[in-house]
Amino acid sequence: MDSSDRISLDDLSDVRKAVSVMRLRSILAAGVGGIIFSAFVLAAWLWVRPGEVSAAIFLAAVSYALFGLPLLVQWVRHWRRIYQRLADVELRVQAGEVVYGSQVKFS
Protein backbone atom coordinates (compact mmCIF):
# COMPACT_ATOMS: atom_id res chain seq x y z
CA MET A 1 0.00 0.00 0.00
CA ASP A 2 1.03 3.56 -0.62
CA SER A 3 1.97 5.62 2.43
CA SER A 4 -0.24 8.49 1.23
CA ASP A 5 -3.25 6.21 1.68
CA ARG A 6 -2.62 5.82 5.43
CA ILE A 7 -5.16 7.43 7.70
CA SER A 8 -3.91 9.76 10.40
CA LEU A 9 -5.75 11.46 13.24
CA ASP A 10 -5.58 14.75 11.32
CA ASP A 11 -7.30 13.06 8.38
CA LEU A 12 -10.04 11.81 10.67
CA SER A 13 -10.51 15.28 12.12
CA ASP A 14 -10.97 16.71 8.62
CA VAL A 15 -13.39 13.94 7.73
CA ARG A 16 -15.44 14.57 10.88
CA LYS A 17 -15.76 18.26 9.96
CA ALA A 18 -16.92 17.43 6.43
CA VAL A 19 -19.28 14.72 7.61
CA SER A 20 -20.84 17.01 10.22
CA VAL A 21 -21.70 19.55 7.50
CA MET A 22 -23.22 16.84 5.28
CA ARG A 23 -25.09 15.41 8.26
CA LEU A 24 -26.58 18.76 9.18
CA ARG A 25 -27.70 19.43 5.61
CA SER A 26 -29.30 16.05 5.06
CA ILE A 27 -31.09 15.94 8.41
CA LEU A 28 -32.31 19.50 7.94
CA ALA A 29 -33.54 18.66 4.43
CA ALA A 30 -35.34 15.57 5.69
CA GLY A 31 -37.00 17.46 8.53
CA VAL A 32 -38.00 20.46 6.47
CA GLY A 33 -39.01 18.27 3.54
CA GLY A 34 -41.48 16.39 5.70
CA ILE A 35 -42.98 19.63 6.96
CA ILE A 36 -43.26 21.01 3.42
CA PHE A 37 -44.94 17.80 2.26
CA SER A 38 -47.42 18.05 5.12
CA ALA A 39 -48.07 21.67 4.23
CA PHE A 40 -48.85 20.63 0.65
CA VAL A 41 -51.24 17.98 1.95
CA LEU A 42 -52.88 20.61 4.16
CA ALA A 43 -53.18 23.06 1.26
CA ALA A 44 -54.55 20.41 -1.10
CA TRP A 45 -57.18 19.35 1.44
CA LEU A 46 -58.21 22.94 2.09
CA TRP A 47 -58.42 23.58 -1.65
CA VAL A 48 -60.75 20.62 -2.14
CA ARG A 49 -62.73 21.15 1.08
CA PRO A 50 -62.24 24.74 2.27
CA GLY A 51 -64.44 24.52 5.37
CA GLU A 52 -62.77 21.54 7.04
CA VAL A 53 -59.76 23.09 8.74
CA SER A 54 -59.54 20.68 11.65
CA ALA A 55 -59.62 17.68 9.30
CA ALA A 56 -56.89 19.27 7.20
CA ILE A 57 -54.67 19.82 10.24
CA PHE A 58 -55.24 16.23 11.35
CA LEU A 59 -54.42 14.95 7.86
CA ALA A 60 -51.24 17.05 7.76
CA ALA A 61 -50.14 15.69 11.15
CA VAL A 62 -50.82 12.13 10.07
CA SER A 63 -48.96 12.64 6.78
CA TYR A 64 -45.95 13.96 8.69
CA ALA A 65 -46.11 11.04 11.12
CA LEU A 66 -46.31 8.51 8.27
CA PHE A 67 -43.94 10.09 5.75
CA GLY A 68 -41.84 12.90 7.17
CA LEU A 69 -40.93 11.44 10.54
CA PRO A 70 -39.78 8.02 9.23
CA LEU A 71 -37.59 9.76 6.66
CA LEU A 72 -36.04 11.92 9.37
CA VAL A 73 -35.46 8.92 11.63
CA GLN A 74 -33.85 7.00 8.76
CA TRP A 75 -31.34 9.80 8.12
CA VAL A 76 -30.54 10.20 11.81
CA ARG A 77 -29.83 6.47 12.06
CA HIS A 78 -27.77 6.56 8.85
CA TRP A 79 -25.50 9.30 10.15
CA ARG A 80 -25.23 7.62 13.55
CA ARG A 81 -23.85 4.50 11.84
CA ILE A 82 -21.32 6.60 9.92
CA TYR A 83 -20.16 8.35 13.10
CA GLN A 84 -19.84 4.96 14.81
CA ARG A 85 -17.72 3.66 11.95
CA LEU A 86 -15.52 6.78 12.12
CA ALA A 87 -15.09 6.21 15.85
CA ASP A 88 -14.07 2.59 15.20
CA VAL A 89 -11.45 3.70 12.66
CA GLU A 90 -10.21 6.37 15.06
CA LEU A 91 -9.75 3.78 17.82
CA ARG A 92 -7.77 1.59 15.47
CA VAL A 93 -5.51 4.50 14.47
CA GLN A 94 -5.01 5.55 18.11
CA ALA A 95 -4.05 1.99 18.98
CA GLY A 96 -1.19 2.25 16.51
CA GLU A 97 -2.67 0.10 13.79
CA VAL A 98 -1.87 1.14 10.23
CA VAL A 99 -5.22 1.79 8.53
CA TYR A 100 -5.44 2.49 4.83
CA GLY A 101 -8.22 4.66 3.43
CA SER A 102 -8.88 2.30 0.55
CA GLN A 103 -9.73 -0.48 3.01
CA VAL A 104 -12.28 1.48 5.05
CA LYS A 105 -15.91 0.91 4.08
CA PHE A 106 -18.98 2.66 5.44
CA SER A 107 -21.64 0.35 4.03
N, CA, C and O atoms as CSV, one atom per row, in Angstrom:
chain,resi,resn,atom,element,x,y,z
A,1,MET,N,N,0.835,-1.185,0.000
A,1,MET,CA,C,0.000,0.000,0.000
A,1,MET,C,C,0.882,1.251,0.000
A,1,MET,O,O,2.013,1.244,0.486
A,2,ASP,N,N,0.340,2.286,-0.543
A,2,ASP,CA,C,1.030,3.560,-0.621
A,2,ASP,C,C,0.915,4.277,0.727
A,2,ASP,O,O,-0.127,4.224,1.381
A,3,SER,N,N,1.982,4.937,1.127
A,3,SER,CA,C,1.967,5.617,2.429
A,3,SER,C,C,1.019,6.823,2.432
A,3,SER,O,O,0.585,7.255,3.500
A,4,SER,N,N,0.693,7.367,1.265
A,4,SER,CA,C,-0.236,8.495,1.229
A,4,SER,C,C,-1.674,8.049,1.481
A,4,SER,O,O,-2.553,8.882,1.707
A,5,ASP,N,N,-1.915,6.753,1.444
A,5,ASP,CA,C,-3.248,6.206,1.682
A,5,ASP,C,C,-3.496,5.916,3.165
A,5,ASP,O,O,-4.609,5.555,3.547
A,6,ARG,N,N,-2.470,6.071,3.995
A,6,ARG,CA,C,-2.621,5.822,5.430
A,6,ARG,C,C,-3.473,6.910,6.069
A,6,ARG,O,O,-3.383,8.088,5.723
A,7,ILE,N,N,-4.287,6.484,6.997
A,7,ILE,CA,C,-5.162,7.428,7.699
A,7,ILE,C,C,-4.475,7.882,8.973
A,7,ILE,O,O,-3.967,7.072,9.750
A,8,SER,N,N,-4.468,9.195,9.172
A,8,SER,CA,C,-3.913,9.760,10.400
A,8,SER,C,C,-5.044,10.401,11.203
A,8,SER,O,O,-6.168,10.524,10.716
A,9,LEU,N,N,-4.743,10.801,12.414
A,9,LEU,CA,C,-5.752,11.460,13.243
A,9,LEU,C,C,-6.168,12.803,12.657
A,9,LEU,O,O,-7.318,13.219,12.804
A,10,ASP,N,N,-5.229,13.483,11.988
A,10,ASP,CA,C,-5.577,14.750,11.322
A,10,ASP,C,C,-6.574,14.508,10.185
A,10,ASP,O,O,-7.504,15.288,9.983
A,11,ASP,N,N,-6.363,13.413,9.450
A,11,ASP,CA,C,-7.302,13.064,8.379
A,11,ASP,C,C,-8.694,12.809,8.946
A,11,ASP,O,O,-9.695,13.256,8.386
A,12,LEU,N,N,-8.746,12.097,10.048
A,12,LEU,CA,C,-10.041,11.805,10.667
A,12,LEU,C,C,-10.729,13.065,11.175
A,12,LEU,O,O,-11.954,13.174,11.123
A,13,SER,N,N,-9.944,14.011,11.664
A,13,SER,CA,C,-10.513,15.282,12.116
A,13,SER,C,C,-11.135,16.034,10.943
A,13,SER,O,O,-12.225,16.593,11.061
A,14,ASP,N,N,-10.433,16.043,9.815
A,14,ASP,CA,C,-10.968,16.707,8.622
A,14,ASP,C,C,-12.232,16.016,8.117
A,14,ASP,O,O,-13.181,16.670,7.684
A,15,VAL,N,N,-12.228,14.701,8.178
A,15,VAL,CA,C,-13.395,13.941,7.731
A,15,VAL,C,C,-14.581,14.214,8.640
A,15,VAL,O,O,-15.706,14.366,8.164
A,16,ARG,N,N,-14.341,14.275,9.940
A,16,ARG,CA,C,-15.437,14.573,10.879
A,16,ARG,C,C,-16.066,15.935,10.600
A,16,ARG,O,O,-17.285,16.088,10.673
A,17,LYS,N,N,-15.229,16.927,10.278
A,17,LYS,CA,C,-15.764,18.256,9.961
A,17,LYS,C,C,-16.636,18.208,8.714
A,17,LYS,O,O,-17.726,18.779,8.690
A,18,ALA,N,N,-16.152,17.524,7.674
A,18,ALA,CA,C,-16.918,17.433,6.426
A,18,ALA,C,C,-18.202,16.638,6.625
A,18,ALA,O,O,-19.255,17.005,6.103
A,19,VAL,N,N,-18.111,15.558,7.374
A,19,VAL,CA,C,-19.279,14.719,7.610
A,19,VAL,C,C,-20.313,15.463,8.453
A,19,VAL,O,O,-21.513,15.288,8.241
A,20,SER,N,N,-19.880,16.277,9.388
A,20,SER,CA,C,-20.838,17.007,10.217
A,20,SER,C,C,-21.629,18.012,9.388
A,20,SER,O,O,-22.811,18.238,9.651
A,21,VAL,N,N,-20.988,18.620,8.389
A,21,VAL,CA,C,-21.700,19.548,7.503
A,21,VAL,C,C,-22.713,18.785,6.652
A,21,VAL,O,O,-23.855,19.222,6.508
A,22,MET,N,N,-22.309,17.657,6.093
A,22,MET,CA,C,-23.222,16.843,5.283
A,22,MET,C,C,-24.373,16.309,6.127
A,22,MET,O,O,-25.515,16.249,5.672
A,23,ARG,N,N,-24.060,15.925,7.350
A,23,ARG,CA,C,-25.088,15.405,8.255
A,23,ARG,C,C,-26.125,16.481,8.556
A,23,ARG,O,O,-27.328,16.225,8.492
A,24,LEU,N,N,-25.666,17.670,8.879
A,24,LEU,CA,C,-26.583,18.758,9.184
A,24,LEU,C,C,-27.487,19.056,7.992
A,24,LEU,O,O,-28.695,19.226,8.153
A,25,ARG,N,N,-26.910,19.117,6.807
A,25,ARG,CA,C,-27.699,19.428,5.614
A,25,ARG,C,C,-28.741,18.363,5.327
A,25,ARG,O,O,-29.892,18.685,5.032
A,26,SER,N,N,-28.354,17.108,5.409
A,26,SER,CA,C,-29.304,16.055,5.057
A,26,SER,C,C,-30.408,15.909,6.106
A,26,SER,O,O,-31.565,15.679,5.755
A,27,ILE,N,N,-30.066,16.040,7.371
A,27,ILE,CA,C,-31.094,15.937,8.410
A,27,ILE,C,C,-32.032,17.138,8.354
A,27,ILE,O,O,-33.239,16.999,8.552
A,28,LEU,N,N,-31.478,18.306,8.086
A,28,LEU,CA,C,-32.306,19.502,7.940
A,28,LEU,C,C,-33.238,19.359,6.738
A,28,LEU,O,O,-34.417,19.701,6.821
A,29,ALA,N,N,-32.710,18.855,5.623
A,29,ALA,CA,C,-33.539,18.660,4.431
A,29,ALA,C,C,-34.641,17.642,4.682
A,29,ALA,O,O,-35.772,17.826,4.231
A,30,ALA,N,N,-34.321,16.575,5.394
A,30,ALA,CA,C,-35.341,15.566,5.688
A,30,ALA,C,C,-36.422,16.133,6.602
A,30,ALA,O,O,-37.608,15.889,6.384
A,31,GLY,N,N,-36.023,16.880,7.612
A,31,GLY,CA,C,-37.002,17.461,8.534
A,31,GLY,C,C,-37.876,18.507,7.869
A,31,GLY,O,O,-39.098,18.498,8.017
A,32,VAL,N,N,-37.246,19.402,7.141
A,32,VAL,CA,C,-37.998,20.462,6.471
A,32,VAL,C,C,-38.825,19.887,5.324
A,32,VAL,O,O,-39.941,20.340,5.070
A,33,GLY,N,N,-38.275,18.890,4.632
A,33,GLY,CA,C,-39.013,18.266,3.538
A,33,GLY,C,C,-40.303,17.624,4.004
A,33,GLY,O,O,-41.327,17.720,3.327
A,34,GLY,N,N,-40.263,16.975,5.151
A,34,GLY,CA,C,-41.482,16.386,5.702
A,34,GLY,C,C,-42.514,17.433,6.065
A,34,GLY,O,O,-43.711,17.233,5.858
A,35,ILE,N,N,-42.055,18.541,6.601
A,35,ILE,CA,C,-42.976,19.635,6.958
A,35,ILE,C,C,-43.576,20.257,5.703
A,35,ILE,O,O,-44.766,20.567,5.671
A,36,ILE,N,N,-42.758,20.440,4.672
A,36,ILE,CA,C,-43.265,21.011,3.416
A,36,ILE,C,C,-44.283,20.067,2.782
A,36,ILE,O,O,-45.322,20.508,2.292
A,37,PHE,N,N,-43.983,18.761,2.793
A,37,PHE,CA,C,-44.940,17.796,2.257
A,37,PHE,C,C,-46.261,17.869,3.012
A,37,PHE,O,O,-47.329,17.853,2.401
A,38,SER,N,N,-46.194,17.948,4.320
A,38,SER,CA,C,-47.420,18.049,5.118
A,38,SER,C,C,-48.167,19.342,4.828
A,38,SER,O,O,-49.398,19.370,4.836
A,39,ALA,N,N,-47.423,20.406,4.574
A,39,ALA,CA,C,-48.070,21.674,4.227
A,39,ALA,C,C,-48.786,21.572,2.876
A,39,ALA,O,O,-49.863,22.140,2.696
A,40,PHE,N,N,-48.184,20.848,1.933
A,40,PHE,CA,C,-48.851,20.630,0.650
A,40,PHE,C,C,-50.118,19.796,0.819
A,40,PHE,O,O,-51.133,20.068,0.178
A,41,VAL,N,N,-50.060,18.790,1.672
A,41,VAL,CA,C,-51.243,17.976,1.953
A,41,VAL,C,C,-52.324,18.852,2.574
A,41,VAL,O,O,-53.493,18.763,2.199
A,42,LEU,N,N,-51.935,19.693,3.518
A,42,LEU,CA,C,-52.877,20.612,4.161
A,42,LEU,C,C,-53.505,21.540,3.128
A,42,LEU,O,O,-54.723,21.717,3.107
A,43,ALA,N,N,-52.672,22.134,2.270
A,43,ALA,CA,C,-53.182,23.062,1.263
A,43,ALA,C,C,-54.088,22.359,0.261
A,43,ALA,O,O,-55.114,22.909,-0.140
A,44,ALA,N,N,-53.720,21.155,-0.143
A,44,ALA,CA,C,-54.553,20.412,-1.095
A,44,ALA,C,C,-55.911,20.079,-0.482
A,44,ALA,O,O,-56.938,20.192,-1.151
A,45,TRP,N,N,-55.922,19.672,0.780
A,45,TRP,CA,C,-57.181,19.347,1.439
A,45,TRP,C,C,-58.062,20.593,1.575
A,45,TRP,O,O,-59.271,20.544,1.347
A,46,LEU,N,N,-57.433,21.704,1.949
A,46,LEU,CA,C,-58.214,22.942,2.095
A,46,LEU,C,C,-58.696,23.469,0.749
A,46,LEU,O,O,-59.711,24.163,0.687
A,47,TRP,N,N,-57.992,23.153,-0.313
A,47,TRP,CA,C,-58.416,23.582,-1.646
A,47,TRP,C,C,-59.644,22.778,-2.092
A,47,TRP,O,O,-60.567,23.311,-2.708
A,48,VAL,N,N,-59.629,21.479,-1.762
A,48,VAL,CA,C,-60.746,20.621,-2.140
A,48,VAL,C,C,-61.943,20.839,-1.203
A,48,VAL,O,O,-63.087,20.893,-1.654
A,49,ARG,N,N,-61.671,20.963,0.089
A,49,ARG,CA,C,-62.734,21.145,1.083
A,49,ARG,C,C,-62.376,22.334,1.985
A,49,ARG,O,O,-61.817,22.145,3.065
A,50,PRO,N,N,-62.694,23.542,1.550
A,50,PRO,CA,C,-62.241,24.740,2.269
A,50,PRO,C,C,-62.776,24.905,3.693
A,50,PRO,O,O,-62.154,25.615,4.484
A,51,GLY,N,N,-63.863,24.302,4.042
A,51,GLY,CA,C,-64.438,24.521,5.366
A,51,GLY,C,C,-63.925,23.577,6.441
A,51,GLY,O,O,-64.218,23.785,7.618
A,52,GLU,N,N,-63.176,22.558,6.081
A,52,GLU,CA,C,-62.768,21.541,7.043
A,52,GLU,C,C,-61.319,21.739,7.492
A,52,GLU,O,O,-60.427,20.981,7.111
A,53,VAL,N,N,-61.109,22.754,8.293
A,53,VAL,CA,C,-59.758,23.091,8.737
A,53,VAL,C,C,-59.218,22.060,9.727
A,53,VAL,O,O,-58.056,21.663,9.633
A,54,SER,N,N,-60.033,21.633,10.656
A,54,SER,CA,C,-59.545,20.675,11.655
A,54,SER,C,C,-59.179,19.342,11.002
A,54,SER,O,O,-58.201,18.710,11.402
A,55,ALA,N,N,-59.942,18.913,10.016
A,55,ALA,CA,C,-59.617,17.679,9.300
A,55,ALA,C,C,-58.318,17.842,8.508
A,55,ALA,O,O,-57.522,16.908,8.409
A,56,ALA,N,N,-58.114,19.013,7.956
A,56,ALA,CA,C,-56.890,19.272,7.196
A,56,ALA,C,C,-55.665,19.248,8.105
A,56,ALA,O,O,-54.623,18.710,7.731
A,57,ILE,N,N,-55.786,19.821,9.282
A,57,ILE,CA,C,-54.672,19.816,10.236
A,57,ILE,C,C,-54.374,18.387,10.702
A,57,ILE,O,O,-53.215,17.989,10.818
A,58,PHE,N,N,-55.431,17.629,10.964
A,58,PHE,CA,C,-55.244,16.227,11.352
A,58,PHE,C,C,-54.564,15.441,10.236
A,58,PHE,O,O,-53.650,14.659,10.497
A,59,LEU,N,N,-55.001,15.642,9.003
A,59,LEU,CA,C,-54.417,14.949,7.864
A,59,LEU,C,C,-52.951,15.336,7.668
A,59,LEU,O,O,-52.124,14.488,7.332
A,60,ALA,N,N,-52.630,16.608,7.876
A,60,ALA,CA,C,-51.237,17.052,7.761
A,60,ALA,C,C,-50.376,16.415,8.851
A,60,ALA,O,O,-49.247,16.006,8.582
A,61,ALA,N,N,-50.889,16.328,10.060
A,61,ALA,CA,C,-50.137,15.694,11.148
A,61,ALA,C,C,-49.923,14.215,10.884
A,61,ALA,O,O,-48.839,13.688,11.134
A,62,VAL,N,N,-50.940,13.547,10.384
A,62,VAL,CA,C,-50.819,12.127,10.072
A,62,VAL,C,C,-49.833,11.916,8.923
A,62,VAL,O,O,-49.033,10.980,8.953
A,63,SER,N,N,-49.890,12.783,7.914
A,63,SER,CA,C,-48.958,12.637,6.785
A,63,SER,C,C,-47.512,12.859,7.241
A,63,SER,O,O,-46.599,12.196,6.747
A,64,TYR,N,N,-47.302,13.775,8.168
A,64,TYR,CA,C,-45.945,13.956,8.695
A,64,TYR,C,C,-45.514,12.735,9.505
A,64,TYR,O,O,-44.370,12.288,9.411
A,65,ALA,N,N,-46.435,12.206,10.294
A,65,ALA,CA,C,-46.106,11.035,11.117
A,65,ALA,C,C,-45.824,9.804,10.264
A,65,ALA,O,O,-45.008,8.963,10.642
A,66,LEU,N,N,-46.489,9.690,9.121
A,66,LEU,CA,C,-46.313,8.513,8.275
A,66,LEU,C,C,-45.217,8.662,7.224
A,66,LEU,O,O,-44.640,7.665,6.790
A,67,PHE,N,N,-44.923,9.889,6.812
A,67,PHE,CA,C,-43.941,10.085,5.746
A,67,PHE,C,C,-42.729,10.898,6.190
A,67,PHE,O,O,-41.593,10.481,5.962
A,68,GLY,N,N,-42.946,12.026,6.808
A,68,GLY,CA,C,-41.838,12.905,7.172
A,68,GLY,C,C,-40.998,12.387,8.324
A,68,GLY,O,O,-39.769,12.412,8.261
A,69,LEU,N,N,-41.643,11.925,9.357
A,69,LEU,CA,C,-40.926,11.441,10.541
A,69,LEU,C,C,-40.091,10.183,10.260
A,69,LEU,O,O,-38.942,10.119,10.699
A,70,PRO,N,N,-40.625,9.182,9.546
A,70,PRO,CA,C,-39.776,8.019,9.235
A,70,PRO,C,C,-38.556,8.381,8.384
A,70,PRO,O,O,-37.482,7.807,8.560
A,71,LEU,N,N,-38.723,9.324,7.474
A,71,LEU,CA,C,-37.587,9.761,6.662
A,71,LEU,C,C,-36.529,10.424,7.543
A,71,LEU,O,O,-35.336,10.168,7.387
A,72,LEU,N,N,-36.964,11.266,8.458
A,72,LEU,CA,C,-36.042,11.923,9.375
A,72,LEU,C,C,-35.324,10.905,10.260
A,72,LEU,O,O,-34.113,11.000,10.463
A,73,VAL,N,N,-36.056,9.951,10.776
A,73,VAL,CA,C,-35.461,8.924,11.633
A,73,VAL,C,C,-34.453,8.089,10.848
A,73,VAL,O,O,-33.403,7.726,11.378
A,74,GLN,N,N,-34.765,7.784,9.598
A,74,GLN,CA,C,-33.853,7.000,8.764
A,74,GLN,C,C,-32.536,7.731,8.568
A,74,GLN,O,O,-31.474,7.113,8.647
A,75,TRP,N,N,-32.580,9.039,8.313
A,75,TRP,CA,C,-31.345,9.798,8.117
A,75,TRP,C,C,-30.552,9.947,9.411
A,75,TRP,O,O,-29.322,9.910,9.390
A,76,VAL,N,N,-31.236,10.112,10.524
A,76,VAL,CA,C,-30.536,10.197,11.808
A,76,VAL,C,C,-29.814,8.887,12.097
A,76,VAL,O,O,-28.667,8.901,12.544
A,77,ARG,N,N,-30.461,7.773,11.852
A,77,ARG,CA,C,-29.827,6.473,12.064
A,77,ARG,C,C,-28.674,6.238,11.096
A,77,ARG,O,O,-27.654,5.659,11.470
A,78,HIS,N,N,-28.832,6.683,9.858
A,78,HIS,CA,C,-27.770,6.560,8.853
A,78,HIS,C,C,-26.505,7.285,9.308
A,78,HIS,O,O,-25.409,6.724,9.270
A,79,TRP,N,N,-26.667,8.524,9.732
A,79,TRP,CA,C,-25.501,9.301,10.154
A,79,TRP,C,C,-24.923,8.782,11.460
A,79,TRP,O,O,-23.718,8.901,11.681
A,80,ARG,N,N,-25.737,8.217,12.322
A,80,ARG,CA,C,-25.231,7.623,13.554
A,80,ARG,C,C,-24.311,6.440,13.235
A,80,ARG,O,O,-23.275,6.263,13.877
A,81,ARG,N,N,-24.695,5.633,12.244
A,81,ARG,CA,C,-23.849,4.504,11.840
A,81,ARG,C,C,-22.526,4.991,11.257
A,81,ARG,O,O,-21.479,4.395,11.509
A,82,ILE,N,N,-22.568,6.061,10.486
A,82,ILE,CA,C,-21.325,6.600,9.918
A,82,ILE,C,C,-20.419,7.125,11.028
A,82,ILE,O,O,-19.215,6.870,11.010
A,83,TYR,N,N,-20.976,7.849,11.987
A,83,TYR,CA,C,-20.163,8.346,13.103
A,83,TYR,C,C,-19.582,7.196,13.917
A,83,TYR,O,O,-18.449,7.279,14.394
A,84,GLN,N,N,-20.353,6.126,14.077
A,84,GLN,CA,C,-19.838,4.962,14.810
A,84,GLN,C,C,-18.682,4.328,14.052
A,84,GLN,O,O,-17.689,3.925,14.657
A,85,ARG,N,N,-18.803,4.240,12.761
A,85,ARG,CA,C,-17.722,3.663,11.948
A,85,ARG,C,C,-16.481,4.555,12.005
A,85,ARG,O,O,-15.363,4.047,12.079
A,86,LEU,N,N,-16.661,5.864,11.973
A,86,LEU,CA,C,-15.519,6.779,12.123
A,86,LEU,C,C,-14.851,6.603,13.482
A,86,LEU,O,O,-13.625,6.638,13.584
A,87,ALA,N,N,-15.654,6.415,14.522
A,87,ALA,CA,C,-15.090,6.205,15.854
A,87,ALA,C,C,-14.303,4.901,15.910
A,87,ALA,O,O,-13.258,4.837,16.558
A,88,ASP,N,N,-14.792,3.861,15.240
A,88,ASP,CA,C,-14.071,2.586,15.200
A,88,ASP,C,C,-12.715,2.746,14.501
A,88,ASP,O,O,-11.702,2.221,14.963
A,89,VAL,N,N,-12.713,3.472,13.390
A,89,VAL,CA,C,-11.453,3.699,12.660
A,89,VAL,C,C,-10.504,4.536,13.514
A,89,VAL,O,O,-9.300,4.279,13.541
A,90,GLU,N,N,-11.042,5.533,14.209
A,90,GLU,CA,C,-10.205,6.370,15.064
A,90,GLU,C,C,-9.567,5.551,16.189
A,90,GLU,O,O,-8.396,5.753,16.512
A,91,LEU,N,N,-10.312,4.646,16.774
A,91,LEU,CA,C,-9.752,3.784,17.822
A,91,LEU,C,C,-8.626,2.910,17.275
A,91,LEU,O,O,-7.613,2.698,17.941
A,92,ARG,N,N,-8.813,2.411,16.071
A,92,ARG,CA,C,-7.773,1.589,15.468
A,92,ARG,C,C,-6.512,2.399,15.212
A,92,ARG,O,O,-5.405,1.908,15.434
A,93,VAL,N,N,-6.667,3.639,14.744
A,93,VAL,CA,C,-5.506,4.498,14.472
A,93,VAL,C,C,-4.819,4.874,15.780
A,93,VAL,O,O,-3.590,4.870,15.852
A,94,GLN,N,N,-5.595,5.200,16.819
A,94,GLN,CA,C,-5.012,5.552,18.115
A,94,GLN,C,C,-4.278,4.378,18.745
A,94,GLN,O,O,-3.329,4.570,19.505
A,95,ALA,N,N,-4.715,3.172,18.434
A,95,ALA,CA,C,-4.053,1.988,18.976
A,95,ALA,C,C,-2.745,1.682,18.261
A,95,ALA,O,O,-2.021,0.764,18.647
A,96,GLY,N,N,-2.445,2.449,17.223
A,96,GLY,CA,C,-1.190,2.254,16.510
A,96,GLY,C,C,-1.289,1.379,15.278
A,96,GLY,O,O,-0.287,1.119,14.613
A,97,GLU,N,N,-2.479,0.930,14.975
A,97,GLU,CA,C,-2.672,0.096,13.789
A,97,GLU,C,C,-2.570,0.959,12.531
A,97,GLU,O,O,-3.050,2.093,12.512
A,98,VAL,N,N,-1.958,0.433,11.504
A,98,VAL,CA,C,-1.875,1.140,10.227
A,98,VAL,C,C,-3.159,0.862,9.458
A,98,VAL,O,O,-3.440,-0.279,9.090
A,99,VAL,N,N,-3.934,1.915,9.220
A,99,VAL,CA,C,-5.216,1.794,8.533
A,99,VAL,C,C,-5.104,2.548,7.222
A,99,VAL,O,O,-4.686,3.706,7.186
A,100,TYR,N,N,-5.482,1.878,6.151
A,100,TYR,CA,C,-5.443,2.490,4.830
A,100,TYR,C,C,-6.851,2.933,4.429
A,100,TYR,O,O,-7.832,2.226,4.659
A,101,GLY,N,N,-6.923,4.101,3.832
A,101,GLY,CA,C,-8.216,4.656,3.435
A,101,GLY,C,C,-8.954,3.802,2.433
A,101,GLY,O,O,-10.184,3.751,2.452
A,102,SER,N,N,-8.231,3.131,1.558
A,102,SER,CA,C,-8.884,2.302,0.547
A,102,SER,C,C,-9.508,1.051,1.140
A,102,SER,O,O,-10.296,0.383,0.471
A,103,GLN,N,N,-9.177,0.722,2.373
A,103,GLN,CA,C,-9.727,-0.477,3.008
A,103,GLN,C,C,-10.895,-0.169,3.940
A,103,GLN,O,O,-11.522,-1.091,4.462
A,104,VAL,N,N,-11.194,1.089,4.154
A,104,VAL,CA,C,-12.281,1.481,5.054
A,104,VAL,C,C,-13.566,1.577,4.245
A,104,VAL,O,O,-13.617,2.235,3.206
A,105,LYS,N,N,-14.610,0.902,4.744
A,105,LYS,CA,C,-15.911,0.915,4.079
A,105,LYS,C,C,-16.964,1.376,5.077
A,105,LYS,O,O,-16.906,1.042,6.261
A,106,PHE,N,N,-17.922,2.144,4.586
A,106,PHE,CA,C,-18.983,2.658,5.443
A,106,PHE,C,C,-20.335,2.049,5.108
A,106,PHE,O,O,-21.364,2.593,5.507
A,107,SER,N,N,-20.358,0.963,4.405
A,107,SER,CA,C,-21.637,0.349,4.028
A,107,SER,C,C,-22.058,-0.719,4.999
A,107,SER,O,O,-23.112,-1.331,4.824
